[in-house]
Amino acid sequence: APPPTLTVAPAPLVSVPAALTPGRVMVLTAAVLAVLGAAWLVWQIRSILLVLMIGIVLAAAIEPLVYRLRRKGLSRGQSILTVYAVILAVLTLGVYLLFPPLIAQGGDLVSDVPNILDDLEDQARASDNEFIRTTGRRTLDRAGDLWMEFEAEPPFEATTALGLVTTAVGFLFSAVTVMIVAFYWMTEKAIIKRVLLGLFPLHHRDRAHGMWDMIEAKIGGWTRGQLVLCAVIGGVSAVVYSPLLLDLRFPAALAIIAGVTELIPFIGPFIGGGVATIVALTESWQKALLVVGFVFLLQQLEGAVLVPRVMRNAVGLTPLTVVLAVLIGGVLAGPIGSVLAIPIAAAVQVLIQDLIRGREDDLSADPTEALLAGIAAGRGSAPSPGATARPPAAGPSPRPGAARAAVGGERPTGVGAMVGDAHGGPRTTGPAGGD
């Protein structure tokens, strides 16, 4: 037999970038101006986008309840309205039960601020610590002067009161708008999802569908978990601060502050616990020490028991990512932006992880890489010089789609790939999209 020969492929041609012609410069300039104009438009309508984002978050939070009601025979619209009715009933009952004592205790707390400062100053004056007797007392004196100036010239004039009323009406209108946005998002989500997924190529559509589901699951899980944590922290604080245990003044107000500040990442628990500690310090340092111990114990239980059970790794962000997201959200949209920055960062994390995973899949599916790995492992050898390529055996040629799937690592798509999506169950093709 003749000795085999080695056939060397020609070197690939190197592409030379096109020269910058006046027409190309005009096209690039127009593209840059279009991007700047889009960014300016987004900044101008940022309040509308914020309402839309809150509505999507609300929809993701209540969607499991809607699905349960739909399995009982209700339509999607009826299920959403039923969930809304339950939410409004709970809020109305909470306002009816908590609003009167909250207003009374809040008013007492504000009017009792001078007495609280006087008690703290007396305790600082009687302290054995030199730093507390000097620096602490001067700080309390300055706080008392600021409070007296505030009472002497109250900022609540007619224009300010009108502004507060306008703000309250605007907040109520925004809340109703958020509920309407969430309603129509859930009723028309299937159409929106079909249109957006149709923009992707067919071989990437199942992957995009998986990313959509994972982002929606993370946002909904985070929202439900935060609401549960706020309710648990507020309820436990109300029991401990009540006359049953520590018997603090203003227990309802302190419990609501503890529950609401739980939404603020990192510093929220310290704010709620700090207010309760200051109120307890006006009675005795022993009670204040008990409050500090309770807050510390509650935070340890939250981190070790509540968060793993309630959140169930709903977000999965690193602490550094959470800090950066909260800071950026606070700069862009204030306190609401800080709260919403966490689910947005979780969605961005899902996109980045899926892009990295897709890149790794493409590299692992490259036949050249597999051939080089086989040669390096000793499972094959390079053909000797003089080898000639043997023509392939005659036979039926494979289908083009099968050839692409075999060479490019393309996953099957079509009716079989979408069966699980139609029933809401797991898909048998495509990446899971999780962490």
GULO-19410 format. One record per residue: residue in three letters; x negated, y negated, z of N, C-alpha, C in turn. Coordinates in steps of 0.1 Angstrom, whole numbers. Layout:
<atoms>
ALA,X,Y,Z,X,Y,Z,X,Y,Z
...
</atoms>
This chain:
<atoms>
ALA,-8,12,0,0,0,0,-9,-12,0
PRO,-5,-23,-7,-13,-35,-8,-13,-41,6
PRO,-24,-48,10,-25,-55,23,-15,-66,24
PRO,-8,-68,36,1,-79,37,-5,-93,36
THR,2,-102,31,-3,-116,30,5,-125,39
LEU,-1,-136,43,6,-146,51,10,-158,43
THR,23,-161,44,29,-172,36,29,-184,45
VAL,23,-195,42,22,-207,50,33,-217,45
ALA,41,-221,54,52,-231,50,45,-245,48
PRO,51,-252,39,45,-266,36,48,-275,48
ALA,38,-284,50,40,-294,61,52,-303,59
PRO,59,-306,70,71,-315,69,67,-329,65
LEU,75,-335,57,73,-349,53,75,-358,64
VAL,66,-368,66,67,-378,76,76,-390,71
SER,87,-393,78,96,-403,74,90,-417,77
VAL,90,-426,68,85,-439,70,97,-449,73
PRO,96,-456,84,108,-465,87,110,-476,76
ALA,122,-478,73,126,-488,63,121,-502,67
ALA,118,-510,57,114,-523,59,126,-532,64
LEU,124,-542,72,134,-551,76,138,-561,65
THR,148,-558,58,153,-567,48,162,-577,54
PRO,165,-588,47,175,-598,53,188,-592,56
GLY,193,-583,47,206,-576,50,205,-568,63
ARG,194,-560,64,193,-552,77,192,-561,89
VAL,185,-572,88,185,-581,100,199,-586,103
MET,207,-590,93,220,-595,96,229,-584,102
VAL,227,-571,98,235,-561,104,231,-558,118
LEU,218,-558,121,214,-557,135,218,-568,144
THR,217,-580,139,222,-592,146,237,-591,149
ALA,245,-587,139,259,-585,141,262,-574,152
ALA,254,-564,152,256,-553,162,253,-558,176
VAL,242,-566,177,239,-571,190,250,-581,195
LEU,255,-589,186,265,-599,190,278,-591,194
ALA,281,-580,187,293,-573,190,292,-566,204
VAL,280,-561,207,278,-556,221,279,-566,231
LEU,273,-578,229,275,-589,239,289,-594,240
GLY,296,-594,229,310,-598,230,319,-588,237
ALA,316,-575,235,323,-565,243,320,-566,258
ALA,308,-568,261,304,-570,275,311,-582,281
TRP,312,-593,274,319,-605,279,334,-602,281
LEU,340,-595,271,354,-592,273,357,-583,285
VAL,348,-573,287,350,-564,298,348,-572,311
TRP,339,-582,312,338,-590,324,350,-599,326
GLN,356,-604,316,368,-612,317,380,-604,322
ILE,381,-592,318,393,-584,322,389,-574,333
ARG,379,-577,341,374,-568,351,385,-565,362
SER,394,-575,365,404,-573,375,414,-562,369
ILE,418,-563,356,427,-554,351,421,-540,350
LEU,408,-539,347,401,-526,347,400,-520,361
LEU,399,-529,371,399,-524,385,412,-518,389
VAL,423,-525,385,436,-519,387,438,-506,380
LEU,434,-505,368,434,-493,360,426,-482,367
MET,415,-485,372,406,-475,378,413,-470,391
ILE,418,-479,399,425,-475,411,437,-466,408
GLY,444,-469,397,456,-461,393,451,-447,389
ILE,440,-446,382,435,-433,378,431,-425,390
VAL,425,-431,400,421,-425,412,433,-420,420
LEU,443,-428,421,456,-424,427,462,-412,420
ALA,462,-412,407,468,-401,399,460,-388,402
ALA,447,-389,402,439,-377,405,441,-372,419
ALA,444,-381,428,446,-376,442,459,-369,444
ILE,470,-373,437,483,-367,439,487,-357,429
GLU,478,-354,419,482,-345,409,484,-331,413
PRO,476,-325,423,479,-312,428,494,-311,434
LEU,498,-321,441,512,-321,446,522,-321,434
VAL,519,-329,424,528,-329,412,529,-315,406
TYR,517,-308,405,517,-295,399,525,-285,407
ARG,525,-286,420,532,-277,429,547,-279,427
LEU,551,-292,426,566,-295,424,570,-290,410
ARG,561,-291,400,565,-287,386,567,-272,386
ARG,559,-264,394,561,-250,394,575,-246,401
LYS,581,-256,408,594,-253,414,605,-257,405
GLY,602,-261,393,612,-264,383,615,-278,380
LEU,608,-288,386,610,-302,384,602,-306,371
SER,607,-316,365,599,-322,354,587,-330,359
ARG,578,-334,350,567,-342,355,571,-355,361
GLY,580,-362,354,585,-375,359,592,-373,373
GLN,600,-363,374,607,-361,387,597,-357,398
SER,587,-350,395,577,-346,405,569,-358,409
ILE,565,-367,400,558,-379,404,566,-388,413
LEU,579,-390,409,588,-399,417,590,-393,430
THR,591,-380,431,593,-373,445,581,-376,454
VAL,569,-374,448,556,-377,456,556,-392,460
TYR,560,-401,451,560,-415,454,570,-418,466
ALA,582,-411,465,592,-413,476,586,-408,489
VAL,579,-397,489,573,-392,502,563,-402,507
ILE,554,-407,498,544,-416,502,550,-429,508
LEU,560,-435,501,567,-447,506,574,-444,519
ALA,580,-432,521,587,-429,534,577,-429,545
VAL,565,-422,543,555,-421,553,550,-435,557
LEU,547,-444,546,542,-457,549,552,-466,556
THR,565,-464,553,576,-472,559,577,-468,574
LEU,576,-455,576,577,-450,590,565,-455,598
GLY,553,-454,592,541,-459,599,542,-474,602
VAL,547,-482,593,548,-496,596,558,-499,607
TYR,569,-491,606,580,-493,616,575,-489,630
LEU,567,-479,631,562,-474,644,550,-482,649
LEU,541,-485,640,528,-491,644,527,-506,643
PHE,535,-512,634,534,-526,631,537,-535,644
PRO,548,-533,651,551,-541,662,540,-540,673
PRO,536,-528,678,525,-528,688,512,-534,682
LEU,510,-532,669,497,-537,663,497,-552,663
ILE,508,-558,660,509,-573,660,507,-578,674
ALA,514,-572,683,513,-576,697,499,-575,703
GLN,493,-563,701,480,-561,706,469,-569,699
GLY,471,-571,686,462,-579,678,463,-594,683
GLY,475,-599,685,476,-612,691,470,-614,704
ASP,472,-604,713,466,-604,726,451,-603,725
LEU,446,-595,716,431,-594,714,425,-607,710
VAL,432,-614,701,426,-627,696,427,-638,707
SER,438,-638,715,439,-648,725,431,-645,737
ASP,426,-632,738,418,-628,750,403,-629,747
VAL,399,-634,735,385,-635,731,377,-644,741
PRO,382,-656,745,375,-664,755,372,-656,768
ASN,382,-649,773,380,-641,785,370,-630,784
ILE,370,-624,772,361,-613,769,346,-619,769
LEU,345,-631,763,332,-637,763,327,-641,776
ASP,337,-646,785,333,-650,798,329,-638,807
ASP,336,-627,805,332,-615,813,319,-610,808
LEU,316,-610,795,303,-606,791,292,-615,796
GLU,295,-628,796,285,-637,801,282,-635,816
ASP,292,-633,824,290,-630,838,282,-617,840
GLN,285,-607,833,277,-595,834,262,-597,830
ALA,260,-606,819,246,-609,815,239,-617,826
ARG,246,-626,832,240,-634,843,236,-626,855
ALA,244,-615,858,241,-607,869,232,-595,866
SER,227,-594,854,219,-583,850,205,-585,856
ASP,198,-573,858,184,-573,863,174,-575,852
ASN,179,-573,839,170,-574,828,168,-589,824
GLU,155,-593,823,152,-607,820,157,-611,806
PHE,156,-602,796,160,-604,783,175,-607,782
ILE,183,-598,789,197,-600,789,201,-613,796
ARG,194,-616,807,198,-628,814,195,-641,806
THR,185,-641,798,182,-653,790,188,-653,776
THR,182,-644,768,186,-644,754,201,-639,752
GLY,205,-629,760,219,-625,759,229,-635,763
ARG,226,-642,774,235,-653,778,235,-664,768
ARG,224,-668,762,224,-679,753,232,-675,740
THR,231,-663,736,239,-658,725,254,-658,728
LEU,258,-654,740,272,-655,743,277,-669,745
ASP,268,-678,750,272,-692,750,274,-698,736
ARG,266,-694,727,268,-699,713,280,-693,707
ALA,283,-681,710,296,-675,705,308,-681,711
GLY,307,-685,724,318,-692,730,320,-706,724
ASP,309,-713,721,311,-726,715,317,-725,701
LEU,313,-715,693,318,-713,680,333,-710,680
TRP,337,-702,690,351,-699,692,360,-711,696
MET,354,-720,704,361,-732,708,362,-741,697
GLU,352,-742,688,353,-751,676,364,-745,667
PHE,365,-732,666,375,-726,658,389,-729,663
GLU,391,-728,676,404,-731,681,407,-746,681
ALA,397,-755,682,400,-769,681,404,-774,667
GLU,398,-767,657,401,-771,643,405,-758,636
PRO,417,-754,638,421,-741,631,422,-743,616
PRO,417,-733,608,416,-735,594,430,-732,587
PHE,440,-728,595,453,-724,589,461,-736,587
GLU,459,-744,577,467,-755,574,478,-751,564
ALA,485,-761,559,496,-757,550,492,-751,537
THR,481,-756,532,476,-751,519,470,-737,522
THR,464,-735,533,458,-722,536,469,-711,538
ALA,480,-716,545,491,-706,547,497,-703,534
LEU,499,-712,525,504,-709,512,495,-700,504
GLY,482,-702,506,473,-693,499,474,-679,505
LEU,476,-677,518,477,-664,524,490,-657,519
VAL,501,-665,518,513,-659,513,512,-655,498
THR,505,-663,490,503,-659,476,494,-647,475
THR,484,-646,484,475,-634,484,483,-622,488
ALA,492,-623,498,500,-611,502,509,-607,491
VAL,516,-616,484,524,-613,473,516,-607,461
GLY,505,-612,459,496,-607,448,492,-592,452
PHE,489,-590,464,485,-576,468,496,-567,467
LEU,509,-571,470,520,-562,468,523,-560,454
PHE,521,-570,445,523,-568,431,512,-558,425
SER,500,-560,430,489,-551,426,492,-536,430
ALA,497,-535,442,500,-521,446,511,-515,438
VAL,521,-522,434,532,-517,425,526,-514,412
THR,517,-523,407,511,-521,394,503,-508,394
VAL,495,-506,404,487,-494,405,496,-481,405
MET,507,-481,412,516,-470,411,522,-468,397
ILE,525,-479,390,531,-477,377,520,-472,367
VAL,508,-477,369,497,-472,361,494,-457,363
ALA,494,-453,376,492,-439,379,504,-430,373
PHE,516,-435,374,528,-428,368,526,-425,353
TYR,523,-436,346,522,-434,331,509,-427,328
TRP,499,-428,336,487,-420,333,489,-405,334
MET,497,-401,344,500,-387,346,510,-382,335
THR,519,-390,331,529,-386,322,523,-385,308
GLU,514,-394,304,508,-394,291,494,-389,290
LYS,489,-383,301,475,-379,301,472,-368,291
ALA,482,-360,288,479,-349,278,477,-355,264
ILE,484,-366,260,482,-372,248,469,-380,247
ILE,466,-387,258,453,-394,259,442,-385,258
LYS,443,-374,265,432,-364,265,430,-358,251
ARG,441,-355,244,440,-349,231,434,-359,221
VAL,437,-372,222,431,-382,213,417,-383,216
LEU,413,-385,229,399,-387,232,390,-375,228
LEU,395,-363,231,387,-351,228,387,-349,213
GLY,396,-354,206,396,-353,191,385,-361,185
LEU,379,-371,192,368,-378,187,355,-370,187
PHE,354,-359,195,342,-351,196,342,-341,184
PRO,330,-337,180,329,-326,170,335,-313,176
LEU,340,-304,167,347,-292,171,338,-284,181
HIS,325,-283,178,316,-274,185,313,-280,199
HIS,316,-293,201,314,-299,214,327,-302,222
ARG,338,-298,216,351,-302,222,353,-295,235
ASP,350,-282,236,352,-274,248,343,-279,259
ARG,331,-283,256,322,-289,266,327,-302,271
ALA,332,-311,262,338,-323,267,350,-321,276
HIS,358,-310,272,370,-307,280,366,-303,294
GLY,355,-295,295,350,-291,309,345,-303,317
MET,338,-313,310,334,-325,318,346,-333,323
TRP,356,-334,314,368,-341,318,374,-335,331
ASP,376,-322,331,382,-315,342,374,-316,355
MET,360,-315,353,352,-316,365,352,-330,371
ILE,352,-341,363,352,-354,367,365,-357,375
GLU,376,-352,369,389,-354,375,390,-347,388
ALA,384,-335,389,385,-327,402,377,-334,412
LYS,365,-340,409,357,-347,419,364,-359,424
ILE,369,-367,415,376,-380,419,388,-376,428
GLY,396,-367,424,408,-363,432,404,-357,446
GLY,394,-349,446,389,-343,458,384,-353,468
TRP,376,-363,462,370,-373,471,382,-382,477
THR,391,-386,469,402,-395,474,410,-388,485
ARG,414,-375,482,422,-368,492,414,-366,505
GLY,401,-363,503,393,-361,515,391,-374,523
GLN,389,-385,517,388,-398,524,401,-401,532
LEU,412,-399,526,425,-402,533,426,-393,545
VAL,423,-380,543,424,-371,555,414,-375,566
LEU,402,-379,562,392,-383,572,397,-396,580
CYS,402,-406,572,407,-418,579,419,-415,588
ALA,428,-406,584,439,-402,593,434,-395,606
VAL,425,-386,604,420,-378,615,412,-387,625
ILE,403,-395,620,395,-404,628,404,-414,636
GLY,414,-420,629,423,-429,635,432,-422,646
GLY,437,-410,643,445,-403,652,438,-399,665
VAL,425,-394,663,417,-390,675,414,-402,683
SER,410,-413,676,407,-425,684,419,-430,692
ALA,431,-430,686,443,-434,693,445,-426,705
VAL,443,-413,705,445,-405,717,435,-408,727
VAL,422,-409,723,411,-411,733,412,-425,739
TYR,416,-435,731,416,-449,737,429,-452,744
SER,439,-443,744,452,-445,750,450,-443,765
PRO,461,-446,773,460,-444,788,459,-430,792
LEU,460,-420,783,458,-406,786,444,-403,790
LEU,434,-410,783,420,-407,786,412,-419,791
LEU,407,-428,781,399,-439,785,407,-451,790
ASP,419,-452,785,428,-463,790,422,-477,786
LEU,418,-478,773,413,-491,769,425,-501,766
ARG,422,-514,766,431,-523,761,432,-523,746
PHE,444,-526,740,446,-526,726,443,-513,719
PRO,448,-502,724,444,-489,718,449,-487,704
ALA,461,-492,701,466,-491,687,457,-499,677
ALA,454,-511,681,446,-519,672,432,-513,670
LEU,426,-508,681,413,-502,680,413,-489,671
ALA,424,-481,672,425,-469,665,427,-472,650
ILE,435,-482,646,436,-486,632,423,-491,627
ILE,416,-499,634,403,-504,630,394,-492,627
ALA,393,-482,636,385,-471,634,389,-463,622
GLY,402,-461,619,406,-454,607,403,-461,594
VAL,405,-474,594,403,-482,582,388,-483,579
THR,380,-486,589,366,-487,586,359,-474,583
GLU,366,-463,584,361,-450,579,359,-450,564
LEU,366,-459,557,365,-459,543,351,-465,539
ILE,345,-474,547,333,-481,544,322,-471,546
PRO,314,-468,536,303,-458,538,292,-463,547
PHE,287,-454,555,275,-456,564,279,-466,576
ILE,282,-478,573,283,-488,584,298,-488,590
GLY,307,-482,583,321,-483,588,323,-477,602
PRO,318,-465,605,320,-460,618,314,-468,629
PHE,302,-475,626,296,-483,636,304,-496,638
ILE,311,-501,628,320,-513,630,331,-509,639
GLY,338,-498,636,349,-494,645,345,-491,659
GLY,334,-483,660,329,-480,674,324,-492,681
GLY,318,-502,674,313,-514,680,324,-523,686
VAL,335,-524,679,346,-532,684,352,-526,697
ALA,353,-512,697,358,-506,709,349,-507,720
THR,336,-506,718,326,-507,728,326,-521,734
ILE,328,-532,726,328,-545,732,340,-547,741
VAL,352,-542,736,364,-543,745,362,-535,758
ALA,356,-523,757,354,-515,769,343,-522,778
LEU,334,-529,773,324,-536,781,329,-547,789
THR,341,-552,786,347,-563,794,353,-557,807
GLU,355,-544,807,360,-538,819,349,-532,828
SER,340,-524,822,329,-519,830,319,-513,820
TRP,306,-513,824,296,-507,816,297,-492,815
GLN,303,-486,826,305,-471,825,315,-467,814
LYS,326,-475,813,336,-472,803,330,-475,789
ALA,322,-485,788,316,-488,775,306,-476,771
LEU,299,-471,781,291,-459,778,299,-447,774
LEU,310,-445,780,319,-434,776,324,-436,761
VAL,327,-449,758,331,-451,744,320,-448,734
VAL,307,-452,738,296,-449,729,294,-434,727
GLY,295,-427,738,294,-413,738,305,-406,729
PHE,317,-411,730,328,-406,722,326,-409,708
VAL,322,-421,704,319,-424,690,308,-415,684
PHE,297,-413,692,286,-405,688,291,-391,686
LEU,298,-385,695,303,-372,694,313,-370,682
LEU,322,-380,680,331,-379,669,324,-379,655
GLN,313,-387,654,305,-388,642,298,-374,640
GLN,293,-368,650,287,-355,649,297,-345,644
LEU,309,-345,650,319,-335,646,324,-338,632
GLU,324,-350,628,328,-353,614,318,-348,604
GLY,305,-350,607,295,-346,598,293,-331,597
ALA,296,-324,609,293,-309,609,306,-301,606
VAL,318,-306,609,330,-298,608,339,-304,598
LEU,343,-317,599,353,-323,591,349,-324,576
VAL,337,-331,574,333,-333,560,331,-320,552
PRO,324,-310,558,323,-298,550,336,-291,547
ARG,346,-292,556,359,-285,554,368,-293,545
VAL,368,-307,547,378,-315,540,373,-318,526
MET,360,-323,525,355,-327,512,352,-315,503
ARG,346,-304,509,343,-292,501,334,-296,489
ASN,323,-304,492,314,-308,482,321,-314,470
ALA,331,-323,474,339,-329,463,331,-339,454
VAL,321,-345,460,313,-355,453,299,-349,450
GLY,292,-345,460,279,-339,458,268,-349,454
LEU,268,-361,459,258,-371,456,248,-371,467
THR,236,-374,463,225,-376,473,227,-389,481
PRO,221,-390,493,223,-402,501,217,-414,494
LEU,206,-413,487,201,-425,480,210,-429,469
THR,216,-420,461,226,-423,451,238,-430,457
VAL,243,-426,468,254,-432,475,251,-446,479
VAL,239,-448,485,235,-462,489,234,-471,477
LEU,228,-467,466,227,-476,455,240,-478,448
ALA,249,-468,448,262,-470,442,270,-480,450
VAL,270,-479,464,277,-488,472,272,-502,471
LEU,259,-504,470,253,-518,469,257,-524,455
ILE,256,-516,445,260,-521,431,275,-524,431
GLY,283,-515,436,298,-518,436,301,-530,445
GLY,295,-532,456,297,-544,464,294,-557,457
VAL,283,-557,450,279,-569,442,288,-572,431
LEU,293,-561,424,302,-564,412,316,-566,416
ALA,322,-559,426,336,-561,429,339,-562,444
GLY,330,-565,452,333,-567,466,335,-554,474
PRO,343,-554,485,345,-542,493,352,-531,485
ILE,362,-535,476,369,-524,469,359,-518,459
GLY,350,-526,453,340,-520,445,330,-510,452
SER,327,-513,465,319,-504,473,326,-491,475
VAL,339,-491,477,346,-479,480,347,-471,467
LEU,351,-477,456,352,-470,443,339,-466,436
ALA,328,-472,441,315,-469,435,312,-454,437
ILE,316,-448,447,312,-434,450,319,-424,440
PRO,332,-425,437,337,-416,427,332,-419,413
ILE,329,-432,410,324,-435,397,310,-429,396
ALA,302,-430,406,288,-424,406,289,-409,404
ALA,299,-403,411,301,-388,409,304,-385,394
ALA,312,-393,388,316,-391,374,303,-392,365
VAL,295,-402,368,283,-404,360,273,-393,362
GLN,273,-388,375,264,-376,377,269,-364,370
VAL,282,-362,368,286,-350,360,282,-351,346
LEU,283,-364,340,279,-366,326,264,-363,324
ILE,256,-368,334,241,-367,332,238,-352,334
GLN,243,-345,344,240,-331,345,244,-323,333
ASP,256,-326,327,260,-318,316,251,-321,304
LEU,247,-333,302,237,-336,291,224,-329,293
ILE,219,-328,305,207,-321,308,209,-306,305
ARG,220,-301,310,223,-287,308,224,-283,293
GLY,231,-292,286,232,-290,271,219,-290,264
ARG,210,-299,268,196,-300,262,189,-287,265
GLU,190,-282,277,183,-269,281,189,-257,273
ASP,202,-257,271,208,-247,263,203,-247,248
ASP,202,-259,243,197,-261,229,183,-256,227
LEU,175,-259,237,161,-254,236,160,-239,238
SER,168,-233,247,167,-219,248,173,-211,237
ALA,182,-218,229,188,-211,217,180,-213,204
ASP,168,-220,205,160,-223,193,153,-210,189
PRO,155,-204,177,149,-192,173,134,-193,172
THR,128,-204,169,114,-206,168,108,-204,182
GLU,115,-210,192,110,-208,206,110,-194,210
ALA,121,-187,207,122,-172,210,111,-164,203
LEU,107,-167,190,97,-160,183,83,-163,190
LEU,81,-175,193,68,-178,200,67,-172,213
ALA,78,-171,221,78,-164,234,75,-149,232
GLY,81,-143,222,79,-129,219,64,-126,216
ILE,58,-135,207,44,-133,204,35,-134,216
ALA,38,-144,224,30,-146,236,32,-135,246
ALA,43,-128,246,45,-117,256,40,-104,250
GLY,35,-104,238,30,-92,232,40,-83,226
ARG,53,-88,224,63,-79,218,62,-80,203
GLY,54,-89,197,53,-90,183,39,-95,180
SER,35,-94,168,22,-99,164,23,-107,152
ALA,14,-117,150,14,-125,138,10,-117,126
PRO,17,-119,115,13,-111,103,-1,-114,99
SER,-7,-103,94,-21,-105,90,-22,-112,77
PRO,-34,-117,73,-35,-125,61,-33,-115,49
GLY,-26,-121,39,-23,-113,27,-10,-107,28
ALA,-3,-108,39,10,-101,40,21,-109,32
THR,29,-101,26,40,-107,18,53,-105,25
ALA,62,-114,23,75,-113,29,83,-103,22
ARG,89,-93,29,98,-83,23,112,-88,22
PRO,118,-87,10,131,-92,8,141,-85,17
PRO,151,-92,21,161,-86,30,169,-75,23
ALA,174,-65,31,182,-55,25,195,-60,20
ALA,200,-53,9,213,-58,4,224,-54,13
GLY,234,-62,14,245,-59,22,254,-71,23
PRO,265,-70,29,275,-81,30,269,-92,38
SER,270,-104,33,265,-116,40,274,-120,52
PRO,268,-124,63,277,-128,74,285,-140,71
ARG,296,-143,79,304,-155,77,295,-167,81
PRO,297,-178,75,290,-190,78,291,-194,93
GLY,303,-193,98,305,-196,112,298,-187,121
ALA,298,-174,118,290,-164,127,275,-167,126
ALA,270,-171,114,256,-173,113,252,-185,121
ARG,261,-196,121,258,-207,129,258,-204,144
ALA,268,-196,148,268,-192,162,256,-184,166
ALA,251,-175,157,240,-167,161,227,-174,161
VAL,225,-184,152,213,-191,152,213,-203,161
GLY,223,-211,161,223,-223,168,228,-222,182
GLY,232,-210,187,237,-209,200,251,-216,202
GLU,258,-216,191,271,-223,192,281,-215,198
ARG,289,-220,207,299,-213,214,312,-212,205
PRO,319,-201,206,332,-200,199,342,-210,203
THR,349,-216,194,360,-225,196,372,-221,189
GLY,383,-229,191,395,-225,184,406,-221,194
VAL,415,-213,189,426,-209,198,422,-202,210
GLY,413,-192,208,409,-184,219,402,-192,230
ALA,394,-202,226,387,-210,236,397,-219,244
MET,408,-222,238,417,-232,245,429,-225,252
VAL,429,-212,253,440,-205,260,440,-208,274
GLY,428,-208,281,428,-211,295,432,-226,297
ASP,429,-235,288,433,-249,290,448,-251,290
ALA,455,-243,281,469,-245,280,476,-241,293
HIS,471,-231,300,477,-227,312,471,-232,325
GLY,461,-241,323,455,-247,335,445,-238,342
GLY,442,-227,336,433,-218,343,419,-219,338
PRO,410,-211,343,396,-212,338,394,-208,324
ARG,385,-214,317,382,-211,303,370,-201,303
THR,371,-192,293,361,-182,292,349,-186,284
THR,350,-198,278,339,-203,270,335,-216,274
GLY,322,-220,271,317,-233,275,312,-234,289
PRO,305,-244,292,299,-246,306,310,-248,316
ALA,307,-245,328,317,-247,339,318,-262,342
GLY,307,-269,340,308,-283,342,306,-287,357
GLY,303,-278,365,301,-281,379,287,-284,382
ASP,284,-285,395,271,-288,400,262,-276,398
</atoms>
